[in-house]
Amino acid sequence: MSMLTPPGMGGQYRIKGGKYPRMRRRRARGRLVLLGVASLAGLGLVGWGTLQLVDVFTGGGGKASAAGVNGCATKATASPSAAPKPPKPGTITVNVLNATTRSGLAKKTADELKKRGFKIGDVGNASKEYDKKVKGIGLLLGPASSLNTSLPVLASQLTAAERRTDAARKGTAVDLIIGDKFKELTKRADADKALAAVAEPEPTPASSRKGC
C-alpha cells in the first residue's frame, strides 16, 4: 500500500498515475428538498392567514352563498324603515259624484264621509265621461300621487270600489264616483279596521344574519 493511500481504504483506491480519489462527501440533497418543502408550506400558511384577516375586515369581500356568509344562516326580519304612513282622513278632500240615475246619493254619501273625518269638496253629478258608465259599486279617481297615499285611505270606506289614477290631473283632491251597484259605504266598524290596516302597513322584510 502506498504512502498516499488513505488509511482504511485498502487497495481499492490505490493512487495510480495522475488520478486522485474524491475525498469530499456528497451533499445531503434529501435535507435540502425537505427544507424547501417546509419553506413553501410556511409561506402558504402566512398567505392564508393574511387572506383570512382581509376577509374579516372587509366583511367577506361581498360574496355570500344561499346558506349565508361564513356559515351564518340568513333570516328575514322586519325592517323598521317601512313605507311612509298615509295621510289622515282630515287632510284628504273628496269630491262625491253620482254616476247613477238615483238622486240624492251624492249628498247622503258626502254627509257620511264627513262624519268619518274626511273633507268634502264638490258634491253633485258625475261628468259625461263617467255618467251612467260606472257599472260597479264605485270608482275612486285621483292624481298619480294619490295611488299609495290618499286613494288607499278613501278605499277603506268603500272597499270594493275600483281605484284609478289620472297622470294629467292636478291638485290633491280625489273623486268618489258612485256606480250602479252602490248601496252604501262600508260599515263603519269594518271601515275603521280597514283604515287601521292602511295606517299601519306590514313592515318590509329585510335579510339579516343569524347564528354567527
Residue pairs with C-beta under 8 A, 6 or more apart in sequence:
1 10
1 11
1 14
2 14
2 15
4 15
5 11
5 13
5 14
5 15
6 13
6 21
6 23
9 21
13 21
15 21
54 61
55 61
55 70
59 69
60 69
60 70
63 69
67 73
67 74
68 74
68 209
68 211
69 209
70 212
71 211
72 209
72 210
72 211
72 212
73 209
73 210
73 211
74 207
74 208
74 209
74 210
75 207
75 208
75 209
75 210
76 205
76 206
76 207
76 208
77 205
77 206
77 207
77 208
78 203
78 204
78 205
78 206
79 203
79 204
79 205
79 206
80 203
81 204
82 201
82 202
82 203
82 204
83 148
83 201
83 204
85 199
85 200
85 201
86 148
86 149
86 150
86 152
86 153
86 198
86 199
87 149
87 150
87 153
88 117
88 153
89 116
89 117
89 118
89 153
89 195
90 117
90 118
90 119
91 119
92 118
92 119
92 150
92 153
92 154
92 172
92 174
93 118
93 119
93 120
93 121
93 172
93 173
93 174
94 110
94 113
94 118
94 119
94 120
94 121
94 154
94 173
94 174
94 175
94 176
95 121
95 122
95 123
95 173
95 174
95 175
95 176
96 106
96 107
96 109
96 110
96 113
96 120
96 122
96 123
96 175
96 176
96 178
97 106
97 122
97 123
97 124
97 125
97 126
97 127
97 130
97 175
97 176
97 177
97 178
98 105
98 106
98 124
98 125
98 126
98 177
98 178
99 125
99 126
99 130
99 131
99 132
99 133
99 134
99 139
99 177
99 178
99 179
99 180
100 132
100 134
100 178
100 179
100 180
100 182
101 132
105 178
105 182
106 123
106 124
106 125
106 178
107 123
109 176
109 178
109 184
109 185
110 120
110 123
112 184
112 185
113 120
113 157
113 176
113 185
114 120
116 157
116 188
116 191
118 154
118 157
121 173
125 131
126 134
126 177
126 178
130 139
130 177
132 180
134 177
134 178
134 179
134 180
135 179
135 180
135 181
136 160
136 161
136 162
136 179
136 180
136 181
137 158
137 160
137 161
137 179
137 181
137 182
137 183
138 158
138 160
138 161
138 162
138 176
138 177
138 178
138 179
138 182
139 161
139 162
139 164
139 175
139 176
139 177
139 179
140 151
140 154
140 155
140 158
140 161
140 162
140 163
140 164
140 174
140 175
140 176
140 177
141 164
141 165
141 166
141 169
141 174
141 175
141 177
142 150
142 151
142 165
142 166
142 169
142 172
142 173
142 174
142 175
143 165
143 166
143 167
143 169
143 170
143 171
143 172
143 174
144 165
144 166
144 167
144 169
145 172
146 165
146 172
146 174
147 163
147 165
150 172
150 174
151 163
151 165
151 174
152 198
153 195
153 198
154 174
154 176
155 161
155 163
155 194
155 198
156 186
156 191
156 194
156 195
156 197
156 198
157 185
157 186
157 191
157 194
157 195
158 176
158 185
158 186
159 186
159 190
159 191
159 194
161 176
161 179
185 191
186 194
